[in-house]
Amino acid sequence: MNALQRRGACPALSTPMQTGDGLLVRLNPVAGGLSPKALIGLSESAARHGNGIMEITARGSIQIRGLTAASASQLAADVNALSIAVRTGVPVETGPLAGLDSHEIADPRPLAEAIRGAIEKADLAGKLGPKVSVVVDGGGAIGLDAILADIRLVAVQGGGNARWHLSTGGTAITARPLALLDEADACDAALLILQAIATRGRESRARDLPVPLAFATSPAGNAATLSERRRSTDSIPIGILPLASHAHAVGIALPFGSMPAESIAKLCSEAAARGTDEIRPAPRRVLLFLGPTKEACTDLQQAASTLGFVTDSTDPRLHIAACPGEPACASGRIATREIAETVASNHAGLLDGSFTLHISGCAKGCAHPATAALTLVGGENGAGLVVDGTAKALPPRYSPRYEAARGLGRVAALAGSAWHDNETVAACLARLGEAAITEAFGRLGTD
């Protein structure tokens, strides 16, 4: 087992990262998915060696938490024994249904493999920072628009042949558009950009680069316009999805991105009994079960719901980002998952999908580093509420920890009373402003 990685790096199997609840490892299967038997074995290993909780991240990686230095080595041995090959090096990500999606404009796998090969040949992996990544999106039903990447290559239709829209440094909306390229040129361009990042040091990212002159005059279109055309494909992939050759997959989400390993093993057993031959982790904290008939997919959804998984795209839990919190994490100051469940059950109207409610056990904000319309954060003074900020910001108002869920309930009531027709909750909160929201949150004895 190698030395531990610093926080902020990517915790691979051989280099786990220290967190408040022990060591954490992140796995991305080379094959894209696992057989039910292999995922059952991985779940059992996580229960033996970790804290019994498994996660699927927002990017679609498998995470196992609560490890020690010794048990992380035992987990790695189990992964090898299960013949699970995991990716290493610079992440070059494709959609979870790459090559199977009947809606794809182009299969992204050949381009992704070409980029991986070029990175290896140029010996770039050790020269780039751990967060540098590439997205190759074939334009299918499960979009990767919300995933941050240093390089984005998205398939677009052009004169009968697919071409690749190149942009850098962000999501589909925020990335800088550079060019529209054929596949071979797209690989060369990606390598040139990665080399330019590497020459600036391991702390550098694509956003730090000037516009590459070789692409500055190429017609690229607008990233926001491209995203607008594909926005309908960037929803959470829950439910029954048609695949090529008349096959089906069913997407099932983990509430807040995590479940007991035992529950995941049980769901895999249910899936195997219904004809699932492969399970793929997907963005937005989802597992995709491939192979069942349409009728078997419906049966599997019912079994998953009974086990506590999310099977309905309108489930309010999908719009809450919550870290393990207290008592699972030593850094946690509030019971994040308990608060999240209470808010989802009692104040679903607040969670209309227009924003992510972030509930963070401490100021690190692991579950949602980006800005959120509402962030509840645990601290020495209790539970604080940050409006339009991150968990690292100083909350203007606190409530006792036991009052946190009720405080968010008062914010929900305020938004409900002030809401205008055809207005999202996010827009309503922005109109109400920080002072009114935090005053409602911190007001005791009124509900």
BELLIN-V821426 format. One record per helix or strand of 2 or more residues. SS is the DSSP state (2 for helix, 1 for strand). FROM is the first residue (numbers start at 1). TO is the last residue. If there is no record, write none. Layout:
ss=SS from=FROM to=TO
ss=SS from=FROM to=TO
This chain:
ss=1 from=17 to=19
ss=1 from=22 to=27
ss=2 from=36 to=49
ss=1 from=53 to=56
ss=1 from=62 to=67
ss=2 from=69 to=81
ss=1 from=91 to=93
ss=2 from=109 to=121
ss=2 from=125 to=127
ss=1 from=133 to=137
ss=1 from=149 to=158
ss=1 from=161 to=170
ss=1 from=176 to=181
ss=2 from=183 to=199
ss=2 from=206 to=208
ss=2 from=213 to=216
ss=2 from=223 to=233
ss=1 from=239 to=242
ss=2 from=244 to=246
ss=1 from=248 to=253
ss=2 from=255 to=257
ss=1 from=258 to=260
ss=2 from=261 to=273
ss=1 from=278 to=282
ss=1 from=286 to=290
ss=2 from=294 to=306
ss=2 from=316 to=319
ss=1 from=320 to=322
ss=2 from=336 to=346
ss=2 from=348 to=350
ss=1 from=357 to=360
ss=1 from=372 to=379
ss=1 from=382 to=389
ss=1 from=397 to=399
ss=2 from=401 to=418
ss=2 from=425 to=442
